């Protein structure tokens, strides 16, 4: 067991973001955290990463409760930060070094790795994510897909046990999305990966287990096939929506579980003979 939460709740001032969350995440699982915008997904990820702490209830990492006191212990804080890495939805939040190389080398430097070890680790990440040609570029001048790859490389360079991703494919072009999905598929059996998303199209590719949040509460959990086949649940949690379409003179609606879809263009009209 990697994470366990017990009756976890969290408030921002007067707003309750999470309420009575009890869950278990096993080592090696790829978990999709599903929910519409405002459901509490990002808040839960921040709690799992020790960036904030429950208002009530508790959260445990490998049996140790995550508290401010625990993080005041240098040994525990260092072990946790090396074990758990978070990639934010917006990579601009975490990219701050002058070059891509410096960005990827930052965490190993903080871990006091030797210079040869840092050079080897950074070179491996540059190659793994196909960004060696960007190593001397300023991160803020990169495209969205390039920034996401640099953010992933900077998180993975210390080989964490757990990777936490907030909307990993958000705002990316199709090619960049495919690259991220391929990476998450490759993580199967190698790392514990927790990804938040409301894009149901990718869930069966990136996850073995799903947790569904709605208005800050955990309302369902189970394997992707079971969650995605529960149309009533998806509608109630605003993950499934209907679109209206005109087909000739007929207007009708049908549900979609994906964000983007296209319809073929109508055949060209022919002139009457």
Backbone torsions as a table, in degrees:
resi	resn	phi	psi	omega
1	UNK	NA	126.0	178.4
2	UNK	-90.2	-54.7	-178.8
3	UNK	-124.5	146.8	170.0
4	UNK	-143.6	133.4	173.4
5	UNK	-116.6	143.8	-178.7
6	UNK	-126.0	110.2	177.8
7	UNK	47.7	42.2	-175.7
8	UNK	-73.3	131.6	173.5
9	UNK	-134.8	151.6	180.0
10	UNK	-146.5	137.0	-179.6
11	UNK	-123.8	140.5	166.4
12	UNK	-102.4	105.5	-176.5
13	UNK	52.7	-112.7	-177.5
14	UNK	-97.2	2.4	-176.7
15	UNK	-102.4	124.0	178.2
16	UNK	-86.6	112.3	-177.8
17	UNK	-87.3	-34.8	179.2
18	UNK	-137.0	145.0	-177.2
19	UNK	-141.2	119.8	170.1
20	UNK	55.0	52.3	-179.1
21	UNK	-91.9	118.7	174.3
22	UNK	-124.7	120.0	-177.6
23	UNK	-154.4	165.3	177.0
24	UNK	-132.8	134.2	174.0
25	UNK	-118.7	122.2	-175.2
26	UNK	-87.8	154.7	176.7
27	UNK	-60.8	133.2	178.0
28	UNK	86.3	-6.4	178.1
29	UNK	-72.5	147.4	165.6
30	UNK	-107.3	110.8	-172.3
31	UNK	-110.1	131.7	172.6
32	UNK	-101.5	123.4	176.3
33	UNK	-96.9	108.3	-171.9
34	UNK	-104.0	145.4	176.1
35	UNK	168.7	153.1	176.3
36	UNK	-70.3	169.6	175.9
37	UNK	-56.6	135.1	179.6
38	UNK	85.7	6.9	-177.8
39	UNK	-81.0	-14.0	179.7
40	UNK	109.3	7.0	-175.8
41	UNK	-60.5	-51.8	-176.4
42	UNK	-64.0	-37.0	178.4
43	UNK	-63.2	-43.1	179.4
44	UNK	-63.8	-39.6	178.5
45	UNK	-63.2	-39.5	178.7
46	UNK	-65.4	-36.3	176.8
47	UNK	-66.9	-42.9	179.2
48	UNK	-63.2	-27.9	-179.7
49	UNK	-91.8	3.5	177.8
50	UNK	70.1	25.1	177.0
51	UNK	-86.8	-18.7	172.2
52	UNK	-150.5	172.6	-171.5
53	UNK	-130.7	152.1	-176.1
54	UNK	-58.3	145.5	170.9
55	UNK	-71.5	-43.1	171.9
56	UNK	-140.4	164.0	-177.0
57	UNK	80.4	-166.7	-174.8
58	UNK	-148.1	160.7	174.3
59	UNK	-135.7	131.8	-176.0
60	UNK	-119.4	140.4	173.9
61	UNK	-116.2	116.0	-176.8
62	UNK	49.0	40.2	176.3
63	UNK	88.7	-9.4	-178.9
64	UNK	-101.8	127.9	-178.7
65	UNK	-69.5	135.2	178.4
66	UNK	-85.7	110.0	179.1
67	UNK	-138.8	167.3	176.2
68	UNK	-62.5	-35.2	178.0
69	UNK	-63.9	-43.3	179.6
70	UNK	-60.1	-42.1	-177.9
71	UNK	-75.8	-11.5	173.8
72	UNK	-77.1	-12.6	176.9
73	UNK	-87.3	116.6	-172.9
74	UNK	-58.6	-41.4	-178.0
75	UNK	-62.7	-46.3	-179.4
76	UNK	-67.0	-46.1	-178.4
77	UNK	-58.8	-43.7	-179.8
78	UNK	-64.9	-43.3	179.9
79	UNK	-64.9	-41.8	-179.4
80	UNK	-64.9	-47.3	-177.3
81	UNK	-64.9	-28.6	176.9
82	UNK	-78.9	-25.4	-175.1
83	UNK	-89.2	-28.7	-172.2
84	UNK	-125.3	125.1	-179.7
85	UNK	-124.4	140.0	-179.1
86	UNK	-118.0	132.9	172.1
87	UNK	-113.8	117.4	-176.5
88	UNK	-71.6	159.6	177.1
89	UNK	-59.4	-44.0	178.9
90	UNK	-100.8	107.3	-176.4
91	UNK	-63.2	-20.4	178.4
92	UNK	-61.1	-22.9	-179.5
93	UNK	-66.7	-30.8	-172.6
94	UNK	-114.1	-6.5	179.7
95	UNK	-96.4	115.4	-174.0
96	UNK	-139.6	-4.4	-178.3
97	UNK	-83.3	161.7	-174.5
98	UNK	-69.3	-27.8	179.0
99	UNK	-135.6	163.5	177.0
100	UNK	-61.0	-42.0	178.9
101	UNK	-58.5	-48.1	-179.9
102	UNK	-62.3	-36.0	-179.7
103	UNK	-62.2	-46.3	-177.4
104	UNK	-72.7	-30.2	-179.1
105	UNK	-79.7	-12.2	-172.1
106	UNK	-60.9	-51.2	-177.8
107	UNK	-63.5	-44.7	176.6
108	UNK	-59.5	-34.8	176.7
109	UNK	-63.0	-42.0	179.7
110	UNK	-66.3	-28.2	178.2
111	UNK	-83.9	1.5	177.2
112	UNK	60.1	37.6	173.9
113	UNK	-71.1	155.9	179.5
114	UNK	-69.5	157.7	-179.1
115	UNK	-59.0	-46.1	177.4
116	UNK	-60.9	-37.9	179.7
117	UNK	-66.9	-39.3	177.9
118	UNK	-64.2	-46.6	-179.6
119	UNK	-59.8	-42.1	179.6
120	UNK	-66.6	-42.1	-178.5
121	UNK	-66.2	-43.2	180.0
122	UNK	-65.5	-43.9	178.6
123	UNK	-59.0	-39.7	179.7
124	UNK	-63.8	-42.0	179.9
125	UNK	-69.6	-40.0	177.9
126	UNK	-59.1	-40.6	179.0
127	UNK	-72.7	-41.7	-176.6
128	UNK	-61.1	-38.6	-177.0
129	UNK	-101.6	8.4	175.9
130	UNK	62.2	39.5	-175.9
131	UNK	-123.8	19.6	179.9
132	UNK	-58.9	-34.5	-179.5
133	UNK	-70.7	-9.0	-179.0
134	UNK	-102.8	2.1	-167.3
135	UNK	-60.1	-28.2	-179.7
136	UNK	-99.9	5.8	-179.7
137	UNK	-85.2	154.3	174.3
138	UNK	-78.0	127.4	-177.2
139	UNK	-54.2	-37.1	-175.4
140	UNK	-70.5	-9.2	178.9
141	UNK	-98.3	4.9	-178.0
142	UNK	-88.4	165.1	174.0
143	UNK	-73.2	169.2	-179.7
144	UNK	-60.1	-43.8	179.1
145	UNK	-65.5	-39.2	178.2
146	UNK	-65.3	-41.9	178.4
147	UNK	-60.7	-41.2	-179.2
148	UNK	-63.8	-40.6	179.1
149	UNK	-66.1	-38.7	177.0
150	UNK	-65.2	-41.9	179.0
151	UNK	-61.7	-42.1	177.3
152	UNK	-64.1	-43.4	179.7
153	UNK	-62.2	-40.1	-178.8
154	UNK	-69.6	-25.5	177.2
155	UNK	-82.4	-36.8	-173.8
156	UNK	-86.9	-11.8	-174.5
157	UNK	-61.3	-25.6	178.7
158	UNK	-96.1	9.8	176.1
159	UNK	53.5	60.5	-179.6
160	UNK	-69.5	155.3	174.7
161	UNK	-72.3	-34.8	-173.4
162	UNK	-124.0	132.1	175.6
163	UNK	-117.6	124.5	-179.4
164	UNK	-112.3	125.0	-174.6
165	UNK	-124.7	125.1	178.1
166	UNK	-97.9	109.8	-179.4
167	UNK	48.0	66.4	-171.5
168	UNK	-63.4	-24.2	-178.4
169	UNK	-107.9	7.3	-176.7
170	UNK	-63.8	136.6	173.3
171	UNK	63.3	21.1	178.7
172	UNK	-103.2	150.8	174.7
173	UNK	-71.6	163.0	-175.4
174	UNK	-55.0	-40.1	-179.6
175	UNK	-64.5	-43.2	179.2
176	UNK	-67.1	-39.1	176.2
177	UNK	-59.0	-44.9	-179.2
178	UNK	-61.0	-38.8	178.8
179	UNK	-63.6	-41.9	179.1
180	UNK	-66.9	-42.6	179.6
181	UNK	-63.1	-42.4	177.7
182	UNK	-59.9	-40.0	178.4
183	UNK	-62.7	-44.0	-178.7
184	UNK	-68.3	-33.2	174.4
185	UNK	-63.4	-40.8	-178.8
186	UNK	-66.8	-21.8	179.5
187	UNK	-73.2	-12.5	-176.6
188	UNK	-55.7	123.1	179.2
189	UNK	80.2	0.0	-177.2
190	UNK	-113.4	-36.2	-177.4
191	UNK	-140.5	157.6	167.1
192	UNK	-82.5	123.0	-178.1
193	UNK	-126.0	128.0	178.4
194	UNK	-120.2	114.7	-175.4
195	UNK	-121.8	127.6	173.1
196	UNK	-91.2	141.7	177.8
197	UNK	-164.1	156.6	166.3
198	UNK	-119.2	10.9	176.9
199	UNK	-92.3	99.2	-174.5
200	UNK	-72.3	-17.1	179.7
201	UNK	-58.8	-32.1	-171.4
202	UNK	-98.7	-4.7	-168.6
203	UNK	-61.5	-45.6	-176.7
204	UNK	-67.6	-21.4	176.9
205	UNK	-80.5	-36.7	-169.6
206	UNK	-101.8	-6.6	-172.0
207	UNK	-140.2	150.7	172.8
208	UNK	-104.9	-13.7	-175.6
209	UNK	-151.3	146.6	-177.6
210	UNK	-123.8	142.7	170.0
211	UNK	-120.8	129.0	-175.8
212	UNK	-112.0	121.9	177.4
213	UNK	-105.0	144.2	176.2
214	UNK	-147.6	119.7	-177.6
215	UNK	50.6	41.7	174.7
216	UNK	80.9	5.1	180.0
217	UNK	-117.2	147.2	174.3
218	UNK	-82.5	109.9	-172.6
219	UNK	-105.6	-13.7	178.9
220	UNK	-164.5	155.4	173.8
221	UNK	-156.2	152.9	-179.7
222	UNK	157.5	-178.9	179.5
223	UNK	-66.2	153.7	-176.7
224	UNK	-52.9	-43.2	-176.8
225	UNK	-59.2	-40.6	-179.1
226	UNK	-69.8	-41.9	-179.3
227	UNK	-67.4	-45.9	-175.7
228	UNK	-70.9	-20.0	178.8
229	UNK	-88.7	-5.7	-178.3
230	UNK	-92.4	85.0	-175.3
231	UNK	-61.5	-37.7	-179.8
232	UNK	-61.9	-44.8	178.2
233	UNK	-61.7	-45.6	-177.5
234	UNK	-64.1	-36.4	177.5
235	UNK	-69.0	-45.0	-177.6
236	UNK	-63.7	-30.2	-178.7
237	UNK	-97.4	9.3	176.4
238	UNK	62.0	29.3	174.8
239	UNK	-95.0	-17.5	178.1
240	UNK	-117.0	133.3	-179.8
241	UNK	-137.1	157.2	-179.9
242	UNK	-104.9	148.3	174.9
243	UNK	-118.8	144.1	175.3
244	UNK	-95.8	140.7	-177.5
245	UNK	-134.6	144.0	170.7
246	UNK	-95.9	127.2	171.2
247	UNK	-123.8	98.5	-172.8
248	UNK	66.9	-124.8	179.8
249	UNK	-95.3	5.0	-174.9
250	UNK	-103.0	130.1	175.1
251	UNK	-109.0	124.8	177.3
252	UNK	-145.4	166.9	-178.3
253	UNK	-123.5	147.0	172.6
254	UNK	-149.5	153.7	-172.4
255	UNK	-78.8	153.1	173.3
256	UNK	-132.6	140.3	174.9
257	UNK	-105.1	8.8	-179.1
258	UNK	-120.4	167.1	-173.4
259	UNK	-90.1	-32.3	-173.5
260	UNK	-126.6	133.7	175.5
261	UNK	-150.5	157.2	179.4
262	UNK	-131.7	157.9	174.8
263	UNK	-121.7	142.6	179.6
264	UNK	-62.6	148.2	178.4
265	UNK	-66.0	145.4	178.2
266	UNK	-65.6	151.1	179.2
267	UNK	-63.3	148.2	-179.1
268	UNK	-64.1	144.0	178.7
269	UNK	-72.7	140.6	177.9
270	UNK	-102.9	145.2	179.8
271	UNK	-69.9	141.3	179.3
272	UNK	-63.1	143.0	179.4
273	UNK	-80.8	NA	NA
